[in-house]
């Protein structure tokens, strides 16, 4: 189990994954840090980003090409500035990630993180999404506009 970590927390390899099959603990920490940089939410704990890494690890166990892509991608993350990615400042991590934008590795990690974060019911509730409304006739009569963090619309809108 992971403790909640803010966006400035370093995800140490020993705290990230205890039992990955393909991805090493240090690679998992790097991928989790990348995932947090791609979709930074201060209110989310590290475990939600780790879920993306776990999904990648499961896929890599069945796909040697994906496993090789992840290993090469992590090597590039760690080698771009001459030190491990997880030890870089957030600004430098972002620069490294931006240099990989458009690569298959970037797309793979981005897609896995999107899936792991935004299909998680706990994360969705954290952002104010109350769940499916289709079976209740939609949101129009169920508080579609009750999110406290949205600004109020003017009366003439």
GIKAKA-V978467 format. One record per residue. RES is the residue in three letters. SS is DSSP state (~ for helix, > for strand, _ for the rest). PSI is psi in whole degrees, -180 to 180 (none if undefined). NEAR is the number of other ideal C-beta (glycine too) atoms within 8 Angstrom. Layout:
res & ss & psi & near
RES & SS & PSI & NEAR
RES & SS & PSI & NEAR
This chain:
res & ss & psi & near
UNK & _ & 143 & 3
UNK & _ & 146 & 10
UNK & _ & 152 & 7
UNK & _ & 141 & 8
UNK & _ & 137 & 8
UNK & _ & 174 & 6
UNK & _ & -19 & 8
UNK & _ & -2 & 4
UNK & _ & 142 & 7
UNK & _ & 131 & 6
UNK & _ & 95 & 15
UNK & _ & 141 & 8
UNK & ~ & -38 & 10
UNK & ~ & -18 & 5
UNK & ~ & -7 & 9
UNK & ~ & -68 & 14
UNK & _ & 132 & 11
UNK & _ & -26 & 3
UNK & _ & 60 & 4
UNK & _ & 154 & 11
UNK & _ & -38 & 8
UNK & _ & -45 & 8
UNK & _ & 130 & 13
UNK & _ & 165 & 7
UNK & ~ & -41 & 11
UNK & ~ & -37 & 8
UNK & ~ & -40 & 11
UNK & ~ & -42 & 16
UNK & ~ & -41 & 14
UNK & ~ & -46 & 14
UNK & ~ & -38 & 15
UNK & ~ & -39 & 15
UNK & ~ & -39 & 14
UNK & ~ & -44 & 13
UNK & ~ & -42 & 15
UNK & ~ & -37 & 12
UNK & ~ & -36 & 10
UNK & ~ & -39 & 10
UNK & _ & 75 & 9
UNK & _ & 120 & 7
UNK & _ & 105 & 7
UNK & _ & -31 & 6
UNK & _ & -7 & 4
UNK & _ & 137 & 10
UNK & _ & 164 & 8
UNK & ~ & -29 & 15
UNK & ~ & -28 & 9
UNK & ~ & -32 & 12
UNK & ~ & -35 & 17
UNK & ~ & -32 & 14
UNK & ~ & -35 & 11
UNK & ~ & -41 & 16
UNK & ~ & -41 & 17
UNK & ~ & -41 & 11
UNK & ~ & -42 & 11
UNK & ~ & -41 & 15
UNK & ~ & -43 & 14
UNK & ~ & -42 & 9
UNK & ~ & -41 & 10
UNK & ~ & -29 & 13
UNK & ~ & -28 & 9
UNK & ~ & -6 & 5
UNK & _ & 97 & 8
UNK & ~ & -31 & 5
UNK & ~ & -40 & 6
UNK & ~ & -44 & 11
UNK & ~ & -46 & 11
UNK & ~ & -40 & 8
UNK & ~ & -43 & 11
UNK & ~ & -44 & 16
UNK & ~ & -46 & 9
UNK & ~ & -38 & 9
UNK & ~ & -43 & 14
UNK & ~ & -40 & 12
UNK & ~ & -39 & 8
UNK & ~ & -41 & 10
UNK & ~ & -45 & 13
UNK & ~ & -26 & 10
UNK & ~ & -13 & 7
UNK & _ & -41 & 9
UNK & _ & 13 & 8
UNK & _ & 13 & 4
UNK & _ & 160 & 6
UNK & _ & 138 & 8
UNK & ~ & -43 & 13
UNK & ~ & -13 & 10
UNK & ~ & -6 & 6
UNK & _ & 155 & 11
UNK & _ & 162 & 5
UNK & ~ & -39 & 9
UNK & ~ & -43 & 6
UNK & ~ & -34 & 9
UNK & ~ & -43 & 13
UNK & ~ & -41 & 9
UNK & ~ & -43 & 9
UNK & ~ & -45 & 13
UNK & ~ & -43 & 13
UNK & ~ & -33 & 7
UNK & ~ & -17 & 7
UNK & ~ & -4 & 12
UNK & _ & 136 & 7
UNK & _ & -10 & 5
UNK & _ & 157 & 8
UNK & ~ & -38 & 6
UNK & ~ & -49 & 12
UNK & ~ & -48 & 12
UNK & ~ & -38 & 9
UNK & ~ & -49 & 13
UNK & ~ & -40 & 15
UNK & ~ & -47 & 9
UNK & ~ & -42 & 8
UNK & ~ & -38 & 14
UNK & ~ & -43 & 13
UNK & ~ & -49 & 9
UNK & ~ & -44 & 10
UNK & ~ & -38 & 14
UNK & ~ & -55 & 15
UNK & ~ & 2 & 7
UNK & _ & 4 & 6
UNK & _ & 121 & 10
UNK & ~ & -38 & 6
UNK & ~ & -43 & 7
UNK & ~ & -44 & 11
UNK & ~ & -44 & 11
UNK & ~ & -35 & 10
UNK & ~ & -33 & 8
UNK & _ & 3 & 6
UNK & _ & 4 & 8
UNK & _ & 122 & 6
UNK & _ & 0 & 7
UNK & _ & -177 & 7
UNK & _ & 142 & 4
UNK & _ & -3 & 10
UNK & ~ & -46 & 5
UNK & ~ & -9 & 4
UNK & ~ & 9 & 6
UNK & _ & 14 & 6
UNK & _ & -176 & 9
UNK & _ & -13 & 7
UNK & _ & -36 & 6
UNK & _ & 16 & 5
UNK & _ & 28 & 10
UNK & _ & 39 & 6
UNK & _ & -21 & 7
UNK & _ & 26 & 6
UNK & _ & 15 & 5
UNK & _ & 120 & 6
UNK & _ & -22 & 5
UNK & _ & -4 & 4
UNK & _ & 141 & 6
UNK & _ & 150 & 3
UNK & _ & 140 & 4
UNK & _ & 148 & 6
UNK & _ & 156 & 5
UNK & _ & -29 & 4
UNK & _ & 10 & 3
UNK & _ & none & 4
